[in-house]
Amino acid sequence: MKNIDTLIKLALKEDGVFNDITTKEFVANDKKASAVLVAKKPGILCGVNVFVKIFKTIDKDCKVTLKLKDGTKIKPGDKILEIYGLAKTILAAERIALNFLQYLSGIATLTNLFVKTIKDSKPKIYDTRKTLPGYRELAKYAVKCGGGHNHRMGLYDMVLIKDNHLKLTKDLTTRIANFRKTYKKIPVEIECETIQEVKQAIDAKADIIMLDNTSINNTKKMIKLIRDTSNAKYKPEIEISGGVNLKTAKNFSKLDIDRISVGMLTHSVSALDLSLEVIIK
């Protein structure tokens, strides 16, 4: 991932890891130590390589023994990895490394919960662009570790025409047809909140029709309209979005849809409880 090094450097600078006054004044400079990373809560592990990279960035000579990898289902007491090296490295890197690992594992864990909630149904769980600035690649990687799927990475790899675009765009069908003459491989998605907007999306031959913030009853009507219009040459995917939680995801998963996009996977996630503990021998 391109921006991991930049994020790590920013984090190290922000925390002042090379000027750890507590360690400098209370721990011998040449003191060696071992530590073990332990799970405190059940979940899906994600971010181990970033965790290790932080330690190696501070001290390339520290030894790391991996016991579990990203995507592993963990339970309280599981040992994830062990570290041996200068005590000052372990103490200085601990908080930053845990910040990354707990956040990413939290995303993977919540994603997996959504995936399990709608298991054995047709639609798949997708993320959104509601990510912390600078963390998008990592956050979307965590979604995949949890069994979810990635929506567009940014504004450049997919067309998503939302309500504000619709207010500012005239003759949508013609505009999309002209767009496809130049950009043949970029999918076009249209966000719809009303039956009229769904009809407009169908006329424009949208690749994906997003039903946003609609009730179950209205959603059913919209889905029927789309499926009744579908044929061998045109069969758009249907996506549900807008304030989706575990309960509504379960309800929507019973419908004839293809995707459920969930903003809370990345914007409202809780960190997974993990702990780095120094081993006294």
C-alpha positions as CSV (number, residue, x, y, z in Angstrom):
1,M,0.0,0.0,0.0
2,K,1.4,3.3,-1.1
3,N,0.8,5.5,1.8
4,I,1.6,3.3,4.8
5,D,5.2,4.7,5.1
6,T,3.8,8.2,5.1
7,L,1.2,7.5,7.7
8,I,3.7,5.7,10.0
9,K,6.2,8.6,9.7
10,L,3.4,11.1,10.6
11,A,2.4,9.0,13.5
12,L,5.9,8.6,14.9
13,K,6.5,12.4,14.6
14,E,3.1,13.2,16.2
15,D,3.9,11.0,19.2
16,G,7.5,12.0,19.5
17,V,8.7,8.4,19.7
18,F,12.4,9.3,19.4
19,N,12.0,11.6,22.4
20,D,10.2,9.3,24.8
21,I,11.1,11.1,28.1
22,T,9.6,8.5,30.3
23,T,11.6,5.6,28.8
24,K,14.7,7.8,28.5
25,E,14.7,8.7,32.2
26,F,13.5,5.4,33.7
27,V,14.7,2.6,31.5
28,A,18.4,1.8,30.8
29,N,19.3,2.6,27.2
30,D,20.7,-0.8,26.5
31,K,18.0,-2.8,28.3
32,K,16.5,-5.7,26.2
33,A,13.0,-7.0,26.7
34,S,10.4,-9.3,25.2
35,A,6.7,-8.6,24.8
36,V,3.7,-10.6,23.6
37,L,0.7,-9.2,21.7
38,V,-2.5,-10.7,23.2
39,A,-6.2,-10.6,22.2
40,K,-8.5,-9.3,24.9
41,K,-11.7,-9.6,22.9
42,P,-12.9,-11.9,20.1
43,G,-12.8,-10.6,16.6
44,I,-11.0,-10.6,13.2
45,L,-7.3,-9.7,13.2
46,C,-6.1,-7.1,10.7
47,G,-3.0,-4.9,10.5
48,V,-0.3,-7.2,11.7
49,N,2.1,-6.2,9.0
50,V,1.6,-2.5,9.8
51,F,2.2,-3.3,13.5
52,V,5.5,-5.0,12.7
53,K,6.5,-2.3,10.2
54,I,6.2,0.4,12.9
55,F,8.6,-1.5,15.2
56,K,11.0,-2.1,12.3
57,T,10.9,1.6,11.3
58,I,12.1,2.5,14.8
59,D,14.6,-0.3,15.2
60,K,15.3,-2.6,12.2
61,D,17.1,-5.1,14.5
62,C,14.2,-6.0,16.8
63,K,13.0,-9.6,16.3
64,V,9.3,-10.4,15.6
65,T,7.8,-13.8,15.7
66,L,4.4,-13.9,14.0
67,K,1.9,-16.5,15.3
68,L,-1.3,-15.3,13.6
69,K,-2.0,-13.5,10.3
70,D,-4.5,-11.0,9.0
71,G,-8.0,-12.3,8.6
72,T,-7.6,-14.8,11.5
73,K,-10.6,-15.2,13.9
74,I,-9.2,-14.5,17.3
75,K,-10.5,-15.1,20.9
76,P,-9.4,-13.7,24.3
77,G,-6.0,-14.9,25.3
78,D,-4.8,-15.7,21.8
79,K,-1.1,-14.8,21.3
80,I,-0.7,-12.9,18.0
81,L,3.0,-12.2,17.9
82,E,6.1,-11.9,20.1
83,I,8.8,-9.1,20.0
84,Y,12.3,-9.1,21.3
85,G,14.6,-6.1,21.2
86,L,15.5,-2.9,23.0
87,A,13.0,-2.0,25.7
88,K,13.0,1.6,24.6
89,T,11.8,0.5,21.1
90,I,9.0,-1.7,22.6
91,L,7.8,1.0,24.9
92,A,8.0,3.8,22.3
93,A,6.2,2.0,19.5
94,E,3.6,0.3,21.6
95,R,0.8,2.9,21.4
96,I,1.1,3.8,17.8
97,A,1.3,0.2,16.7
98,L,-1.7,-0.7,18.7
99,N,-3.7,2.3,17.4
100,F,-3.3,1.0,13.8
101,L,-3.9,-2.6,14.7
102,Q,-6.9,-2.0,16.9
103,Y,-8.6,0.3,14.4
104,L,-8.1,-2.0,11.5
105,S,-9.1,-5.1,13.5
106,G,-12.2,-3.2,14.6
107,I,-13.2,-2.6,10.9
108,A,-12.5,-6.2,10.0
109,T,-14.5,-7.5,13.0
110,L,-17.6,-5.3,12.3
111,T,-17.5,-6.1,8.6
112,N,-17.4,-9.8,9.5
113,L,-20.4,-9.4,11.8
114,F,-22.4,-7.9,8.9
115,V,-21.2,-10.6,6.5
116,K,-22.3,-13.3,9.0
117,T,-25.6,-11.5,9.6
118,I,-26.6,-11.9,5.9
119,K,-24.9,-15.2,5.2
120,D,-26.6,-17.5,2.8
121,S,-28.3,-14.6,1.1
122,K,-27.6,-13.1,-2.4
123,P,-26.3,-9.6,-1.7
124,K,-22.7,-8.8,-0.6
125,I,-21.5,-6.3,2.0
126,Y,-19.7,-3.2,0.6
127,D,-17.9,-0.4,2.2
128,T,-18.1,3.4,1.3
129,R,-15.7,6.4,1.0
130,K,-16.6,7.4,4.6
131,T,-13.0,6.7,5.9
132,L,-10.5,8.7,8.0
133,P,-8.5,10.9,5.7
134,G,-5.3,9.1,4.7
135,Y,-6.5,5.8,5.9
136,R,-8.6,4.7,3.0
137,E,-6.4,2.0,1.6
138,L,-5.9,0.5,5.0
139,A,-9.6,0.7,5.9
140,K,-10.7,-0.9,2.7
141,Y,-8.1,-3.6,3.2
142,A,-9.6,-4.3,6.6
143,V,-13.0,-4.6,5.1
144,K,-11.7,-7.3,2.8
145,C,-10.1,-9.1,5.7
146,G,-13.5,-9.2,7.3
147,G,-15.1,-10.8,4.3
148,G,-16.6,-7.6,2.8
149,H,-16.1,-6.0,-0.6
150,N,-14.7,-2.6,-1.7
151,H,-16.8,0.0,-3.4
152,R,-14.9,2.7,-5.4
153,M,-11.5,3.6,-4.0
154,G,-12.0,7.3,-4.8
155,L,-13.7,9.7,-7.2
156,Y,-11.7,8.5,-10.2
157,D,-12.5,4.8,-10.6
158,M,-16.2,4.8,-10.9
159,V,-19.1,7.2,-11.7
160,L,-21.6,7.7,-8.9
161,I,-24.3,10.2,-9.8
162,K,-25.9,11.3,-6.5
163,D,-28.8,13.6,-5.7
164,N,-26.7,16.8,-6.0
165,H,-25.3,15.7,-9.4
166,L,-28.9,15.1,-10.6
167,K,-29.8,18.7,-9.6
168,L,-26.9,20.0,-11.7
169,T,-27.1,17.7,-14.7
170,K,-29.6,17.9,-17.6
171,D,-30.3,15.1,-20.1
172,L,-28.7,12.4,-18.0
173,T,-29.3,9.7,-20.6
174,T,-27.4,11.5,-23.3
175,R,-24.6,12.6,-21.0
176,I,-24.0,9.0,-19.9
177,A,-24.1,7.7,-23.4
178,N,-21.5,10.2,-24.4
179,F,-19.4,9.4,-21.4
180,R,-19.4,5.7,-22.3
181,K,-18.0,6.5,-25.8
182,T,-14.8,7.7,-24.1
183,Y,-14.7,5.6,-20.9
184,K,-15.8,2.1,-21.9
185,K,-14.7,0.3,-18.8
186,I,-15.7,2.6,-16.0
187,P,-19.0,1.6,-14.4
188,V,-21.8,4.1,-13.9
189,E,-24.0,4.0,-10.8
190,I,-27.0,6.3,-10.1
191,E,-28.4,7.0,-6.6
192,C,-32.2,7.0,-6.5
193,E,-34.7,7.9,-3.8
194,T,-37.9,7.9,-5.8
195,I,-39.6,5.8,-8.4
196,Q,-39.1,8.6,-10.9
197,E,-35.4,8.6,-10.3
198,V,-35.3,4.8,-10.7
199,K,-37.0,5.2,-14.1
200,Q,-34.5,7.8,-15.1
201,A,-31.6,5.4,-14.1
202,I,-33.1,2.6,-16.1
203,D,-33.5,4.9,-19.2
204,A,-29.9,5.9,-18.8
205,K,-28.8,2.2,-18.6
206,A,-27.0,2.6,-15.3
207,D,-24.8,-0.3,-14.5
208,I,-25.7,-0.1,-10.8
209,I,-28.8,1.5,-9.4
210,M,-28.5,2.5,-5.7
211,L,-31.6,2.7,-3.7
212,D,-30.8,5.2,-1.0
213,N,-32.6,5.8,2.3
214,T,-35.8,4.1,1.1
215,S,-38.3,2.2,3.2
216,I,-38.7,-1.5,2.8
217,N,-42.0,-1.1,1.0
218,N,-40.7,1.5,-1.5
219,T,-37.6,-0.5,-2.0
220,K,-39.7,-3.5,-3.0
221,K,-41.5,-1.5,-5.5
222,M,-38.3,-0.1,-7.0
223,I,-36.7,-3.5,-7.2
224,K,-39.8,-4.9,-9.0
225,L,-39.6,-2.1,-11.5
226,I,-35.9,-2.7,-12.1
227,R,-36.2,-6.5,-12.4
228,D,-39.3,-6.2,-14.7
229,T,-37.3,-3.9,-17.0
230,S,-34.2,-6.1,-17.0
231,N,-33.5,-8.4,-20.0
232,A,-30.7,-10.3,-21.6
233,K,-29.0,-7.1,-22.8
234,Y,-29.5,-5.0,-19.7
235,K,-29.6,-6.2,-16.1
236,P,-28.3,-3.6,-13.7
237,E,-27.1,-4.5,-10.2
238,I,-29.2,-3.2,-7.3
239,E,-27.5,-1.6,-4.3
240,I,-29.1,-0.7,-1.0
241,S,-27.5,2.2,0.9
242,G,-28.2,4.8,3.6
243,G,-28.0,4.3,7.4
244,V,-27.8,0.6,7.1
245,N,-27.3,-1.3,10.4
246,L,-27.3,-5.0,11.3
247,K,-31.1,-5.2,11.6
248,T,-31.9,-3.4,8.4
249,A,-29.1,-5.3,6.6
250,K,-30.8,-8.6,7.6
251,N,-34.1,-7.3,6.3
252,F,-32.7,-6.0,3.0
253,S,-30.8,-9.2,2.4
254,K,-34.0,-11.1,1.9
255,L,-34.8,-9.0,-1.2
256,D,-33.6,-9.5,-4.8
257,I,-30.6,-7.2,-4.6
258,D,-26.9,-7.5,-5.2
259,R,-25.1,-5.1,-2.8
260,I,-25.6,-3.6,0.6
261,S,-23.2,-0.6,1.3
262,V,-22.5,0.2,4.9
263,G,-20.9,3.5,5.9
264,M,-20.5,2.5,9.6
265,L,-17.9,-0.2,8.7
266,T,-15.4,2.6,8.6
267,H,-16.9,5.8,10.1
268,S,-18.3,4.4,13.4
269,V,-16.2,1.4,14.2
270,S,-15.0,0.5,17.7
271,A,-11.3,-0.5,18.2
272,L,-10.8,-4.1,19.0
273,D,-9.2,-4.6,22.4
274,L,-5.6,-5.9,22.1
275,S,-2.7,-5.6,24.5
276,L,1.1,-5.6,24.2
277,E,2.5,-7.1,27.4
278,V,6.1,-7.1,28.5
279,I,7.3,-10.6,29.5
280,I,9.3,-10.8,32.7
281,K,11.7,-13.8,32.6
